[in-house]
Amino acid sequence: MSLQDEGIRGTVLSIAQATKARPNEGIVIAQIRWLTRSGAINPRDVDIPGPLVDYVVVAPREYHWQSGTIEYDPRVSYKIMPSITGNILKSIPVSSMKNHEKVIARRIVIELIRLLENKQAPVLVNLGIGIPALVSSIAAEEEITEFIITVLESGPWGGLALSGNDFGLAISPFALSTIPDMFSNFEGGIIDAASLGFLQVDRKGNVNPSILPDRIFGVGGFPVIAGGAPRIYFAGSFRGGKSEFTITNNEVKILNDGPIPKFVESIYRIAFSGHQAAKYGQEILYITERGVFRLCKTEITLEEVAPGIDVDRDIISKMSFIPKVKSIKKMDERIFNKTKMGIREDLMHI
């Protein structure tokens, strides 16, 4: 069995081997798109040898998609490798991002640029699901993908990461690792930074990424990535639920604020510990469309506010706790531009 039309290097061989292991041997069923004659596939492309498979189910195309919204795209299976410039962005939802999502993704990129300037070498950053995945499109839009190298836990290095229900896939990555090998990069602290989403944050900097009492979603690889990255830029909207924003004259105006607080006194489940992060010297930011917070020891500090946002009215009054406030800076005005931020020219000396 070959995975040549899939977008990742799945580790299905290990699953088949575990299933067939004695003394409690199981049954292996493979869902496939089509059958082919013996010897028609290059042996290097065979992921599961035939003797390990008991039954084969040929699935109709409508039940065998590459991702949540893509039935088949040759770019996803790397049959076509377009350049990540120009017209390729028109077919990827960078232009259809909600305006507050683009603000957050751009602010993450600004932080990565600061890291790049300190390091004086390309930055390797893992992107999580949600708004963090949009960082890849921003880097492509700004033509700085050779400076900011993104990786996904599913295996792609570089390229243009897809988001939403297609998260985990990328167009035109320069390398593709298995998931276990990618997690070795996280556990070993090999990456420079990670940007991950958040559902809840409390006053101590603890993060709940996805779990609520009426949902069964687990944390996935979140704790491993968060534990291994020396810098984490948590990213998400300041409030939960339907929100509406406009950006005019480089200022954020809140037309309708979400009804659900995300900065709360006590989170439902701790998947990331602010105490442990402080203990091991991790650099932690919490980036939203209206403000940027930093973990200082075991306390959340408000450091930046978006132009047009009132600190008391739009931030503190809508949190379940009062953050520490020192000198507050304005968020970089470039991230509110309707056109590109134009940061490539500043990096040509690196």
N, C-alpha and C positions, 0 to 999 in steps of 0.2 A: 504494500500500500504506500502511495506517495502523497505528500502534502504540497505538491508543487503549485497549486492554485490558491493556497492559503497565504495569509499575510504575515504569519509568524512561523518560527521553527518550533512547532509543538513537540513536547516531550512525551508523545503518546506511546513510544516504545516501552518506556518504564512502566506505564500503566498496564500494557499487554503482558509484560513479563511478570509483574506482580500478580496479575489475575491467573496466569498459567502455573504459578509456582506451586509445587507440592508441599505438604500432603493434601491441602484443601484446594485443589485445582478448580478454577472457575471457567466461565465461558466468555470468549471475546467476540463481540459483534462489531463489525466495521460498517459505518455509513459512508457510501462513496457516491461520486457523481457518475462514473462510468467504469466499465470493465475493459481491460485490454489484454492482449495475448501475452503469454510468458516471454520475457526477454525484450519487450518493447520499451521498457523503462530503463534508463541508465541505472545500474546498481547503486551508484552513489546517491541517487534520488529516492531510493526505497527506504521508507521510514520504519515500516513494520513488515518483516518477511512473512510470506504467506502461511508457513506452518504454525505461526502464532495466532492465526485468525480462524475461528470456528464457523462463523456465518458472515455473509456479506449482504448488505441491503443497498440496492441502487435507489437513491433518492431522486424524486423529481426536482428539477432545478428550483422550483419555487420553495422547496423545503431545505435547500442547501446553499444558503447565502454566505458571503464572505464576512459580513458584519451585520449590525443591526439595521442599517439602511441601504447596504450595498449588496445587490444580488451577485454581480460580477463586474469587476473593473480591472483590466490588465495592469493598471498602475499599482494596484494593491498587491498583486502577486508578482510584481517586478518583471512582468513580460515587457512592459514599457517603463523606461526610466527618464521622465521629463526633467528638464532643468528647473530648479526651484526659483524661477524668476518670471517676470512678465505675466503672460496669460494664464499660467498655472494657478495663480492666486484667485483668478476669476471663477474657477470651478471649485474652490474651497471656501468655506464660510467665514473668511476673515472680514469681508465687507458687510456681512450680515450679523456680526456680533452686536449685542446690545451695547449701547454707548457706555454704560457703567462697567460692563465686562471688559471693554477695550481699555478703559482707564486703568483698571486693576492690572491687566496683563502688561500694559505699558510700564506701569510702576515697578513691576517685577523685573522687566528688562532693564530699567534704569539702575536697579540694585545690582543686576548681573554685570552691567557696564562698570560700575564702581569696583566690583570684584575683579573684573578683567584688568582694569587700570592698575590695581594693586599687584595683581599676579604677573602682569606683563606677558601673558600667554592665554590661549583660548580657555574658556571656562566650560566645564562639563557639568551639566545640570539635569537632574531627573525631574520630569513633569508628571504630576498626578492628574487624576480625572477632574473634569470640571473646568473652571476658569484657568488653572495652571496650564492645561493643555494648549490654550490659545497663545501662550508665549511663543510657541513655534511659528505660528502665522505672523506674529508681530516681528519676530527676528527676520523672517523671510521678506516681509513688507519693507523693513528697514535695510535689507541687503547686508545683514551682519551674521549670517549663518556660519561663516568661517571663524567667527570670534566666539559665538555662543553655540556650543554643541549640545543638543538635547538628546536625552535617552529616555526610553519608556521601559517600564518593568516587563513588558511583553517581549522585548528584545531589540527593537530598532535603534540604531545610532544615527542621529542626524535626520535629514530629510524634513518633510512637512508632516507633523503629527496631526491626525484626525481627532475630533473631539466628539462629545455627546455619546450617542449609541455606537459610534464607530471608534471610540477610544481604544488604544492599543495598537492601532495600525498607523502606518506612515507611508507617504509617497516619496520614493527616491531616497531611502536611507543609504548611507555608504557601507553599512555593515548590519548584520542581523545575528544576534546571539540567542541562545536558548534562555528561557526564563530562569532556570537555576544558575546559569553563568552570570546573568545580569544581576541577580540578587547577591552573588559573591562580590560584585562591585559595591553594592550598598553596604553589606555587612563589613566589608574590609575598609570602608571609609575612602574608597577610591574616587568617588565623585566629589566635586567642589561644593555643590549645593543641591537642594531639592526644593521644589515648590509644590505644596500639597494643599488640598482644599480643607475647609473646616465647616462643621455644622454648629458647634458650640465651643465657646472659649470662656473660661472662668477667670477670676481675679488673680489666680496663681499661675496663669498661663497654660493650664491643662487644656487639652483639645479632645473633643469627641468628633470624629470625622463623619459618622454616618448612622449611628445607632439611636433609635427612639423606641419607646415602649410598644408602639403599635407597628413597628417594622422589624424585619428579621435580618436586615442587611448587616453583614459582618464588616470587619475592618480590612480584610484582604492583606496585602503586603505593607500597609501603612505603617505599622509599628517597626518593621524591619528597616524601611527606608528612613523613617524619622529618627530611629536610633543610630543609624550609621552615618547620616549626613552631618558634616560639621556646621553647616548653615541651612536653616529652613525658613523659607518665605511662605508662610501660610497665607492663602488668598481666598477671598470670598466676599460676597455682598455683606454689608453691615447688618442688615435686617433680613429675616426670612419672609417668604410669601411674595405676592405680586407687588413690585415697586415700579415707579415710573420716574425717570429723570430726564432733564434736558441739559445740554451743555451749550451755553451761548456766551460769547466774549470770553472764552476760556474759564468760565465759572460754572459750577455745578448747581443746578436748581432742583430741589426735590418736589415733584408734583404730587406723588402719592407714595407714602412710605410703607414698607412691608409691615404686617401686623405682628410678626414673630421675632422676639429678641434672640440674638445669637451670642451676645456677650452677657453671660448670666452668672449669678452667684455660685451655682453648683451645677456642673454638667452631669448628664445622665450616665455616661460611661467614660472613664479615662483611658484613652488609647495612646496619648502622648502626655508625659509628665513634665511639667514646667520645672519641678524640683530636680529631677534627674538631668534635665537639659542644662540647668544652671550648674549643677555639680560637675558635669563633664565639659563645661565651657562652650557649649553650642551657642551660636548666634541665632536668635529667633526674632522674626518680625511677623506681624499680623497685618496684612495689607487689605484695605477695603477701598471703596470708591470715594469715601469722604474723609478717611483718616488712616494714618499708619501708626501702629503700636509696636513697642519693643518690650521683650522680656528682660527686665533688669533684676538680677538675682531671682527672686520668686514673686515679682510684682509686675503687673502690666503698666507700662508708661505710654502715654499719648505723646507722640513726637511731631507728627505732621498733620495738617488739616488742608483739605482741598479749598481752592478759592471759591467763595460764595457760601461756604458752610459756616454756620455759627456753632462754636464749640459746645455751649450749654444747651441750646435748643435742639441741634441736630445730632449730637453725639452723646454727651454725658446724661442728658435726661432720658435717653433711649437705651441706656445700659442698666443692668440690674446691680451694678456696683460702680463706685467712683474710681476711675483709674488715677494713677499718679500722673501729675501734670507738671512739667518743668517749662523750659522755653520751647514754644511750639513754632515750627517752621511751616511755610507754605509748601505744599506738594509742587514738584517741578511742573511749571506751566506747559512744558512741551507735551506732556501726556494728555492734555486736553485739546490739542490741536485737531482741527478737522482733516488736515493733511498729515503727511508723515512727520515724525519727530525730527528727522534729518540728523541722525547721530553718527552715521557712517564716516563722514569726513573727519570727525574728531578722533577716530580710531586708527587712522592709516599709519600712525607712527608705531603701532604695536606690531 
